Amino acid sequence: MPSDHLPAGMLAAGWEPWRAAGLVELYGLYASGGAAAVASDVEKPTGRPARPFAAFATEHAAALRGEPGN
């Protein structure tokens, strides 16, 4: 598992042990799907359901690349 090497690399780069351990724990949460829940918080104020980031990025690809707007 890549996270086995993360703490040593972070410590070698000067990170504090608590910070390295916390980041590894957070990435473990993401990897296990612990942050995959979708809430209705976007829909409440906007009236539209949330959508995947990939859809947003595709729609706004030109702007994200720094191209002039249409």
N, CA, C and O atoms as a CHARMM CRD file, in Angstrom:
* protein
*
  280
    1    1 MET  N      0.85200  -1.18900   0.00000 PROA 1      0.00000
    2    1 MET  CA     0.00000   0.00000   0.00000 PROA 1      0.00000
    3    1 MET  C      0.88900   1.24200   0.00000 PROA 1      0.00000
    4    1 MET  O      1.82600   1.32200   0.79400 PROA 1      0.00000
    5    2 PRO  N      0.61300   2.21400  -0.87800 PROA 2      0.00000
    6    2 PRO  CA     1.45600   3.41200  -0.94800 PROA 2      0.00000
    7    2 PRO  C      1.55000   4.17000   0.36800 PROA 2      0.00000
    8    2 PRO  O      2.58100   4.77900   0.65300 PROA 2      0.00000
    9    3 SER  N      0.49300   4.14300   1.17500 PROA 3      0.00000
   10    3 SER  CA     0.52300   4.91600   2.41800 PROA 3      0.00000
   11    3 SER  C      1.56200   4.40100   3.39300 PROA 3      0.00000
   12    3 SER  O      1.92000   5.11200   4.33200 PROA 3      0.00000
   13    4 ASP  N      2.05700   3.18500   3.20100 PROA 4      0.00000
   14    4 ASP  CA     3.11200   2.66500   4.07200 PROA 4      0.00000
   15    4 ASP  C      4.37100   3.50600   3.97300 PROA 4      0.00000
   16    4 ASP  O      5.14600   3.58300   4.92600 PROA 4      0.00000
   17    5 HSD  N      4.57800   4.13200   2.83500 PROA 5      0.00000
   18    5 HSD  CA     5.78700   4.92800   2.60100 PROA 5      0.00000
   19    5 HSD  C      5.57500   6.41400   2.86300 PROA 5      0.00000
   20    5 HSD  O      6.54000   7.17000   2.98100 PROA 5      0.00000
   21    6 LEU  N      4.34500   6.82400   2.95400 PROA 6      0.00000
   22    6 LEU  CA     4.06000   8.24600   3.11700 PROA 6      0.00000
   23    6 LEU  C      4.63300   8.85100   4.38800 PROA 6      0.00000
   24    6 LEU  O      5.28400   9.89300   4.30700 PROA 6      0.00000
   25    7 PRO  N      4.42700   8.25600   5.55800 PROA 7      0.00000
   26    7 PRO  CA     4.93400   8.91600   6.76900 PROA 7      0.00000
   27    7 PRO  C      6.44400   9.11900   6.73800 PROA 7      0.00000
   28    7 PRO  O      6.92400  10.18600   7.12300 PROA 7      0.00000
   29    8 ALA  N      7.19100   8.13800   6.29800 PROA 8      0.00000
   30    8 ALA  CA     8.65100   8.27800   6.26400 PROA 8      0.00000
   31    8 ALA  C      9.06200   9.40500   5.32800 PROA 8      0.00000
   32    8 ALA  O      9.95700  10.18700   5.64900 PROA 8      0.00000
   33    9 GLY  N      8.41600   9.49000   4.17700 PROA 9      0.00000
   34    9 GLY  CA     8.74400  10.55500   3.23700 PROA 9      0.00000
   35    9 GLY  C      8.38900  11.92700   3.77500 PROA 9      0.00000
   36    9 GLY  O      9.14200  12.88500   3.60000 PROA 9      0.00000
   37   10 MET  N      7.23800  12.02200   4.43300 PROA 10     0.00000
   38   10 MET  CA     6.83300  13.30700   5.00000 PROA 10     0.00000
   39   10 MET  C      7.75300  13.71800   6.13600 PROA 10     0.00000
   40   10 MET  O      8.13000  14.88400   6.24800 PROA 10     0.00000
   41   11 LEU  N      8.11400  12.75700   6.97900 PROA 11     0.00000
   42   11 LEU  CA     9.03100  13.07200   8.08000 PROA 11     0.00000
   43   11 LEU  C     10.38900  13.50000   7.54000 PROA 11     0.00000
   44   11 LEU  O     11.00800  14.42300   8.06800 PROA 11     0.00000
   45   12 ALA  N     10.85000  12.83100   6.49200 PROA 12     0.00000
   46   12 ALA  CA    12.13500  13.19700   5.88300 PROA 12     0.00000
   47   12 ALA  C     12.08700  14.59700   5.27600 PROA 12     0.00000
   48   12 ALA  O     13.10900  15.27700   5.18300 PROA 12     0.00000
   49   13 ALA  N     10.88300  15.02600   4.86000 PROA 13     0.00000
   50   13 ALA  CA    10.71000  16.35800   4.28300 PROA 13     0.00000
   51   13 ALA  C     10.50600  17.42500   5.35600 PROA 13     0.00000
   52   13 ALA  O     10.32800  18.60100   5.04100 PROA 13     0.00000
   53   14 GLY  N     10.53400  17.00700   6.63700 PROA 14     0.00000
   54   14 GLY  CA    10.42800  17.97300   7.71800 PROA 14     0.00000
   55   14 GLY  C      9.05100  18.12900   8.33000 PROA 14     0.00000
   56   14 GLY  O      8.84100  19.01400   9.16000 PROA 14     0.00000
   57   15 TRP  N      8.11300  17.28900   7.93800 PROA 15     0.00000
   58   15 TRP  CA     6.77400  17.37200   8.51700 PROA 15     0.00000
   59   15 TRP  C      6.81300  16.94400   9.98000 PROA 15     0.00000
   60   15 TRP  O      7.64000  16.12500  10.38100 PROA 15     0.00000
   61   16 GLU  N      5.91000  17.51100  10.76500 PROA 16     0.00000
   62   16 GLU  CA     5.74700  17.08000  12.14600 PROA 16     0.00000
   63   16 GLU  C      5.06200  15.71500  12.14100 PROA 16     0.00000
   64   16 GLU  O      4.20700  15.46200  11.29300 PROA 16     0.00000
   65   17 PRO  N      5.42400  14.82400  13.08000 PROA 17     0.00000
   66   17 PRO  CA     4.81300  13.48500  13.09800 PROA 17     0.00000
   67   17 PRO  C      3.28800  13.51000  13.17100 PROA 17     0.00000
   68   17 PRO  O      2.63300  12.70300  12.51000 PROA 17     0.00000
   69   18 TRP  N      2.70900  14.41400  13.95700 PROA 18     0.00000
   70   18 TRP  CA     1.25400  14.45500  14.07400 PROA 18     0.00000
   71   18 TRP  C      0.60400  14.80800  12.74400 PROA 18     0.00000
   72   18 TRP  O     -0.46900  14.30100  12.41800 PROA 18     0.00000
   73   19 ARG  N      1.25900  15.68500  11.97000 PROA 19     0.00000
   74   19 ARG  CA     0.69700  16.09300  10.68000 PROA 19     0.00000
   75   19 ARG  C      0.76700  14.95100   9.67600 PROA 19     0.00000
   76   19 ARG  O     -0.19000  14.70400   8.94300 PROA 19     0.00000
   77   20 ALA  N      1.90200  14.25300   9.64200 PROA 20     0.00000
   78   20 ALA  CA     2.05300  13.11600   8.72500 PROA 20     0.00000
   79   20 ALA  C      1.03000  12.03500   9.05500 PROA 20     0.00000
   80   20 ALA  O      0.38300  11.49900   8.15600 PROA 20     0.00000
   81   21 ALA  N      0.88000  11.71100  10.33500 PROA 21     0.00000
   82   21 ALA  CA    -0.08200  10.67600  10.74300 PROA 21     0.00000
   83   21 ALA  C     -1.50800  11.09300  10.39500 PROA 21     0.00000
   84   21 ALA  O     -2.30500  10.26800   9.94800 PROA 21     0.00000
   85   22 GLY  N     -1.82800  12.35500  10.59400 PROA 22     0.00000
   86   22 GLY  CA    -3.17100  12.83800  10.29100 PROA 22     0.00000
   87   22 GLY  C     -3.49500  12.77100   8.81100 PROA 22     0.00000
   88   22 GLY  O     -4.60900  12.41100   8.42900 PROA 22     0.00000
   89   23 LEU  N     -2.52100  13.11800   7.97500 PROA 23     0.00000
   90   23 LEU  CA    -2.76000  13.08300   6.53900 PROA 23     0.00000
   91   23 LEU  C     -2.93000  11.64800   6.05400 PROA 23     0.00000
   92   23 LEU  O     -3.79000  11.37000   5.21900 PROA 23     0.00000
   93   24 VAL  N     -2.11200  10.73800   6.57600 PROA 24     0.00000
   94   24 VAL  CA    -2.25600   9.33100   6.20100 PROA 24     0.00000
   95   24 VAL  C     -3.63000   8.81600   6.63300 PROA 24     0.00000
   96   24 VAL  O     -4.27700   8.07400   5.89500 PROA 24     0.00000
   97   25 GLU  N     -4.06700   9.20600   7.81300 PROA 25     0.00000
   98   25 GLU  CA    -5.39600   8.79700   8.28800 PROA 25     0.00000
   99   25 GLU  C     -6.48800   9.35400   7.38600 PROA 25     0.00000
  100   25 GLU  O     -7.43200   8.64100   7.04600 PROA 25     0.00000
  101   26 LEU  N     -6.37100  10.61500   6.99500 PROA 26     0.00000
  102   26 LEU  CA    -7.36400  11.23500   6.12700 PROA 26     0.00000
  103   26 LEU  C     -7.40400  10.54800   4.77000 PROA 26     0.00000
  104   26 LEU  O     -8.48600  10.26100   4.25800 PROA 26     0.00000
  105   27 TYR  N     -6.23700  10.27900   4.17500 PROA 27     0.00000
  106   27 TYR  CA    -6.20700   9.59000   2.88500 PROA 27     0.00000
  107   27 TYR  C     -6.79000   8.19000   3.00100 PROA 27     0.00000
  108   27 TYR  O     -7.43300   7.70900   2.06800 PROA 27     0.00000
  109   28 GLY  N     -6.57600   7.53300   4.13100 PROA 28     0.00000
  110   28 GLY  CA    -7.17300   6.22600   4.35800 PROA 28     0.00000
  111   28 GLY  C     -8.69000   6.30300   4.35900 PROA 28     0.00000
  112   28 GLY  O     -9.36600   5.42300   3.82500 PROA 28     0.00000
  113   29 LEU  N     -9.22300   7.36100   4.96400 PROA 29     0.00000
  114   29 LEU  CA   -10.66400   7.57300   4.96500 PROA 29     0.00000
  115   29 LEU  C    -11.18500   7.73200   3.54300 PROA 29     0.00000
  116   29 LEU  O    -12.19500   7.13200   3.17600 PROA 29     0.00000
  117   30 TYR  N    -10.49700   8.53700   2.74600 PROA 30     0.00000
  118   30 TYR  CA   -10.91700   8.72200   1.35400 PROA 30     0.00000
  119   30 TYR  C    -10.83800   7.41100   0.58500 PROA 30     0.00000
  120   30 TYR  O    -11.76400   7.06600  -0.14900 PROA 30     0.00000
  121   31 ALA  N     -9.74600   6.68100   0.74700 PROA 31     0.00000
  122   31 ALA  CA    -9.54600   5.42800   0.01600 PROA 31     0.00000
  123   31 ALA  C    -10.60400   4.39300   0.35800 PROA 31     0.00000
  124   31 ALA  O    -10.96500   3.57400  -0.48700 PROA 31     0.00000
  125   32 SER  N    -11.10500   4.42000   1.58600 PROA 32     0.00000
  126   32 SER  CA   -12.11000   3.44000   2.00300 PROA 32     0.00000
  127   32 SER  C    -13.52400   3.86300   1.62700 PROA 32     0.00000
  128   32 SER  O    -14.47800   3.13100   1.89100 PROA 32     0.00000
  129   33 GLY  N    -13.67000   5.03000   1.01800 PROA 33     0.00000
  130   33 GLY  CA   -14.98900   5.51600   0.62300 PROA 33     0.00000
  131   33 GLY  C    -15.71600   6.24800   1.73900 PROA 33     0.00000
  132   33 GLY  O    -16.90500   6.54400   1.61700 PROA 33     0.00000
  133   34 GLY  N    -15.01300   6.53900   2.82000 PROA 34     0.00000
  134   34 GLY  CA   -15.63200   7.18300   3.96400 PROA 34     0.00000
  135   34 GLY  C    -16.09300   8.60700   3.72200 PROA 34     0.00000
  136   34 GLY  O    -16.83700   9.15800   4.53300 PROA 34     0.00000
  137   35 ALA  N    -15.67000   9.21100   2.63000 PROA 35     0.00000
  138   35 ALA  CA   -16.08300  10.57900   2.32900 PROA 35     0.00000
  139   35 ALA  C    -16.90600  10.63500   1.04200 PROA 35     0.00000
  140   35 ALA  O    -16.97400  11.67100   0.38200 PROA 35     0.00000
  141   36 ALA  N    -17.52600   9.51100   0.69700 PROA 36     0.00000
  142   36 ALA  CA   -18.23200   9.42200  -0.57400 PROA 36     0.00000
  143   36 ALA  C    -19.70600   9.80800  -0.49800 PROA 36     0.00000
  144   36 ALA  O    -20.39500   9.81000  -1.51800 PROA 36     0.00000
  145   37 ALA  N    -20.19000  10.12900   0.67600 PROA 37     0.00000
  146   37 ALA  CA   -21.60600  10.46400   0.81300 PROA 37     0.00000
  147   37 ALA  C    -21.93300  11.74700   0.05300 PROA 37     0.00000
  148   37 ALA  O    -21.12800  12.67700   0.00800 PROA 37     0.00000
  149   38 VAL  N    -23.09300  11.78300  -0.52900 PROA 38     0.00000
  150   38 VAL  CA   -23.56400  12.96900  -1.23300 PROA 38     0.00000
  151   38 VAL  C    -24.75100  13.52600  -0.45600 PROA 38     0.00000
  152   38 VAL  O    -25.73100  12.82400  -0.20900 PROA 38     0.00000
  153   39 ALA  N    -24.65000  14.77000  -0.08500 PROA 39     0.00000
  154   39 ALA  CA   -25.71500  15.41400   0.68900 PROA 39     0.00000
  155   39 ALA  C    -26.57000  16.28400  -0.22600 PROA 39     0.00000
  156   39 ALA  O    -26.17600  16.60200  -1.34700 PROA 39     0.00000
  157   40 SER  N    -27.71800  16.65300   0.25700 PROA 40     0.00000
  158   40 SER  CA   -28.62100  17.49800  -0.52900 PROA 40     0.00000
  159   40 SER  C    -28.37000  18.97600  -0.27500 PROA 40     0.00000
  160   40 SER  O    -29.19100  19.81100  -0.65400 PROA 40     0.00000
  161   41 ASP  N    -27.26000  19.31500   0.35200 PROA 41     0.00000
  162   41 ASP  CA   -26.99000  20.70900   0.71400 PROA 41     0.00000
  163   41 ASP  C    -26.88000  21.63900  -0.48400 PROA 41     0.00000
  164   41 ASP  O    -27.20800  22.81900  -0.36600 PROA 41     0.00000
  165   42 VAL  N    -26.43400  21.15000  -1.62700 PROA 42     0.00000
  166   42 VAL  CA   -26.34600  21.99700  -2.82100 PROA 42     0.00000
  167   42 VAL  C    -27.74100  22.28400  -3.35800 PROA 42     0.00000
  168   42 VAL  O    -28.04500  23.40400  -3.76800 PROA 42     0.00000
  169   43 GLU  N    -28.57700  21.26600  -3.34900 PROA 43     0.00000
  170   43 GLU  CA   -29.90800  21.42000  -3.92800 PROA 43     0.00000
  171   43 GLU  C    -30.79700  22.35800  -3.11300 PROA 43     0.00000
  172   43 GLU  O    -31.64700  23.04900  -3.67400 PROA 43     0.00000
  173   44 LYS  N    -30.60800  22.38400  -1.82400 PROA 44     0.00000
  174   44 LYS  CA   -31.47100  23.22600  -0.98500 PROA 44     0.00000
  175   44 LYS  C    -31.42000  24.69600  -1.40300 PROA 44     0.00000
  176   44 LYS  O    -32.48000  25.27100  -1.64700 PROA 44     0.00000
  177   45 PRO  N    -30.26200  25.33500  -1.49900 PROA 45     0.00000
  178   45 PRO  CA   -30.26200  26.75800  -1.87400 PROA 45     0.00000
  179   45 PRO  C    -30.35000  27.02100  -3.37100 PROA 45     0.00000
  180   45 PRO  O    -30.81900  28.08200  -3.78300 PROA 45     0.00000
  181   46 THR  N    -29.89600  26.05400  -4.20600 PROA 46     0.00000
  182   46 THR  CA   -29.86600  26.31900  -5.64600 PROA 46     0.00000
  183   46 THR  C    -31.09500  25.81800  -6.38300 PROA 46     0.00000
  184   46 THR  O    -31.41500  26.29500  -7.47100 PROA 46     0.00000
  185   47 GLY  N    -31.79200  24.83900  -5.77800 PROA 47     0.00000
  186   47 GLY  CA   -32.93800  24.25200  -6.45600 PROA 47     0.00000
  187   47 GLY  C    -32.54400  23.23000  -7.50300 PROA 47     0.00000
  188   47 GLY  O    -33.41000  22.68800  -8.18900 PROA 47     0.00000
  189   48 ARG  N    -31.26100  22.95700  -7.64100 PROA 48     0.00000
  190   48 ARG  CA   -30.76500  21.96200  -8.60500 PROA 48     0.00000
  191   48 ARG  C    -29.92300  20.93100  -7.86600 PROA 48     0.00000
  192   48 ARG  O    -29.22900  21.27500  -6.91000 PROA 48     0.00000
  193   49 PRO  N    -29.97200  19.68100  -8.29000 PROA 49     0.00000
  194   49 PRO  CA   -29.17500  18.66300  -7.61100 PROA 49     0.00000
  195   49 PRO  C    -27.68300  18.85200  -7.87500 PROA 49     0.00000
  196   49 PRO  O    -27.28400  19.42900  -8.88700 PROA 49     0.00000
  197   50 ALA  N    -26.88500  18.36200  -6.96300 PROA 50     0.00000
  198   50 ALA  CA   -25.43300  18.37600  -7.15100 PROA 50     0.00000
  199   50 ALA  C    -25.08200  17.49200  -8.34500 PROA 50     0.00000
  200   50 ALA  O    -25.84000  16.59400  -8.71000 PROA 50     0.00000
  201   51 ARG  N    -23.95700  17.75100  -8.92900 PROA 51     0.00000
  202   51 ARG  CA   -23.51100  16.92600 -10.05300 PROA 51     0.00000
  203   51 ARG  C    -22.05000  16.58400  -9.85500 PROA 51     0.00000
  204   51 ARG  O    -21.35700  17.25100  -9.08600 PROA 51     0.00000
  205   52 PRO  N    -21.57300  15.56300 -10.53200 PROA 52     0.00000
  206   52 PRO  CA   -20.17300  15.17100 -10.37300 PROA 52     0.00000
  207   52 PRO  C    -19.22400  16.27100 -10.84000 PROA 52     0.00000
  208   52 PRO  O    -19.54300  17.04400 -11.74300 PROA 52     0.00000
  209   53 PHE  N    -18.06100  16.32700 -10.21300 PROA 53     0.00000
  210   53 PHE  CA   -17.06800  17.32000 -10.61000 PROA 53     0.00000
  211   53 PHE  C    -16.68900  17.15200 -12.07500 PROA 53     0.00000
  212   53 PHE  O    -16.45800  18.14300 -12.76900 PROA 53     0.00000
  213   54 ALA  N    -16.62300  15.91500 -12.55500 PROA 54     0.00000
  214   54 ALA  CA   -16.24200  15.67500 -13.95500 PROA 54     0.00000
  215   54 ALA  C    -17.19600  16.39000 -14.90700 PROA 54     0.00000
  216   54 ALA  O    -16.75900  16.91000 -15.93300 PROA 54     0.00000
  217   55 ALA  N    -18.48300  16.42600 -14.58900 PROA 55     0.00000
  218   55 ALA  CA   -19.44500  17.13100 -15.44000 PROA 55     0.00000
  219   55 ALA  C    -19.17800  18.62500 -15.43100 PROA 55     0.00000
  220   55 ALA  O    -19.21400  19.27700 -16.47500 PROA 55     0.00000
  221   56 PHE  N    -18.90900  19.16800 -14.24600 PROA 56     0.00000
  222   56 PHE  CA   -18.58300  20.59200 -14.13300 PROA 56     0.00000
  223   56 PHE  C    -17.31300  20.91000 -14.92800 PROA 56     0.00000
  224   56 PHE  O    -17.26900  21.88300 -15.68000 PROA 56     0.00000
  225   57 ALA  N    -16.28400  20.07900 -14.75300 PROA 57     0.00000
  226   57 ALA  CA   -15.01100  20.31900 -15.42600 PROA 57     0.00000
  227   57 ALA  C    -15.15100  20.23900 -16.94000 PROA 57     0.00000
  228   57 ALA  O    -14.53000  21.01800 -17.66200 PROA 57     0.00000
  229   58 THR  N    -15.95400  19.31200 -17.42000 PROA 58     0.00000
  230   58 THR  CA   -16.17700  19.20100 -18.86300 PROA 58     0.00000
  231   58 THR  C    -16.87700  20.44000 -19.39800 PROA 58     0.00000
  232   58 THR  O    -16.49800  20.98300 -20.43600 PROA 58     0.00000
  233   59 GLU  N    -17.89900  20.88000 -18.68200 PROA 59     0.00000
  234   59 GLU  CA   -18.65600  22.05300 -19.12000 PROA 59     0.00000
  235   59 GLU  C    -17.80000  23.32200 -19.11700 PROA 59     0.00000
  236   59 GLU  O    -17.98600  24.19600 -19.96400 PROA 59     0.00000
  237   60 HSD  N    -16.88300  23.42300 -18.19000 PROA 60     0.00000
  238   60 HSD  CA   -16.08300  24.63800 -18.03400 PROA 60     0.00000
  239   60 HSD  C    -14.60700  24.42200 -18.39000 PROA 60     0.00000
  240   60 HSD  O    -13.73600  25.14400 -17.90400 PROA 60     0.00000
  241   61 ALA  N    -14.33100  23.42900 -19.23700 PROA 61     0.00000
  242   61 ALA  CA   -12.95400  23.07500 -19.57900 PROA 61     0.00000
  243   61 ALA  C    -12.16200  24.25200 -20.13700 PROA 61     0.00000
  244   61 ALA  O    -11.00200  24.44400 -19.77100 PROA 61     0.00000
  245   62 ALA  N    -12.76000  25.02700 -21.00100 PROA 62     0.00000
  246   62 ALA  CA   -12.04500  26.15800 -21.60100 PROA 62     0.00000
  247   62 ALA  C    -11.62700  27.16100 -20.53100 PROA 62     0.00000
  248   62 ALA  O    -10.49300  27.64100 -20.54000 PROA 62     0.00000
  249   63 ALA  N    -12.52500  27.47800 -19.61900 PROA 63     0.00000
  250   63 ALA  CA   -12.19400  28.42300 -18.55200 PROA 63     0.00000
  251   63 ALA  C    -11.12100  27.84800 -17.62300 PROA 63     0.00000
  252   63 ALA  O    -10.23000  28.56800 -17.17300 PROA 63     0.00000
  253   64 LEU  N    -11.21500  26.55700 -17.34300 PROA 64     0.00000
  254   64 LEU  CA   -10.22400  25.93100 -16.46900 PROA 64     0.00000
  255   64 LEU  C     -8.83300  25.89900 -17.11500 PROA 64     0.00000
  256   64 LEU  O     -7.81400  25.88900 -16.42500 PROA 64     0.00000
  257   65 ARG  N     -8.81300  25.88300 -18.45500 PROA 65     0.00000
  258   65 ARG  CA    -7.53600  25.93500 -19.17200 PROA 65     0.00000
  259   65 ARG  C     -7.02300  27.36300 -19.31100 PROA 65     0.00000
  260   65 ARG  O     -5.90400  27.57400 -19.77700 PROA 65     0.00000
  261   66 GLY  N     -7.83600  28.35600 -18.90900 PROA 66     0.00000
  262   66 GLY  CA    -7.43500  29.73900 -19.00200 PROA 66     0.00000
  263   66 GLY  C     -7.70900  30.36900 -20.34800 PROA 66     0.00000
  264   66 GLY  O     -7.16100  31.42200 -20.67300 PROA 66     0.00000
  265   67 GLU  N     -8.55100  29.72900 -21.12700 PROA 67     0.00000
  266   67 GLU  CA    -8.89400  30.26500 -22.45100 PROA 67     0.00000
  267   67 GLU  C     -9.90300  31.40400 -22.29700 PROA 67     0.00000
  268   67 GLU  O    -10.69000  31.40900 -21.35100 PROA 67     0.00000
  269   68 PRO  N     -9.88400  32.35100 -23.20200 PROA 68     0.00000
  270   68 PRO  CA   -10.83200  33.47200 -23.13200 PROA 68     0.00000
  271   68 PRO  C    -12.26900  32.95100 -23.17800 PROA 68     0.00000
  272   68 PRO  O    -12.55400  31.95000 -23.83500 PROA 68     0.00000
  273   69 GLY  N    -13.16800  33.63700 -22.47600 PROA 69     0.00000
  274   69 GLY  CA   -14.57400  33.22900 -22.40400 PROA 69     0.00000
  275   69 GLY  C    -15.31600  33.46600 -23.70100 PROA 69     0.00000
  276   69 GLY  O    -14.88800  34.22800 -24.56800 PROA 69     0.00000
  277   70 ASN  N    -16.44300  32.78500 -23.80200 PROA 70     0.00000
  278   70 ASN  CA   -17.28200  32.93600 -24.99700 PROA 70     0.00000
  279   70 ASN  C    -18.33800  33.96800 -24.74700 PROA 70     0.00000
  280   70 ASN  O    -19.15000  34.24600 -25.62900 PROA 70     0.00000
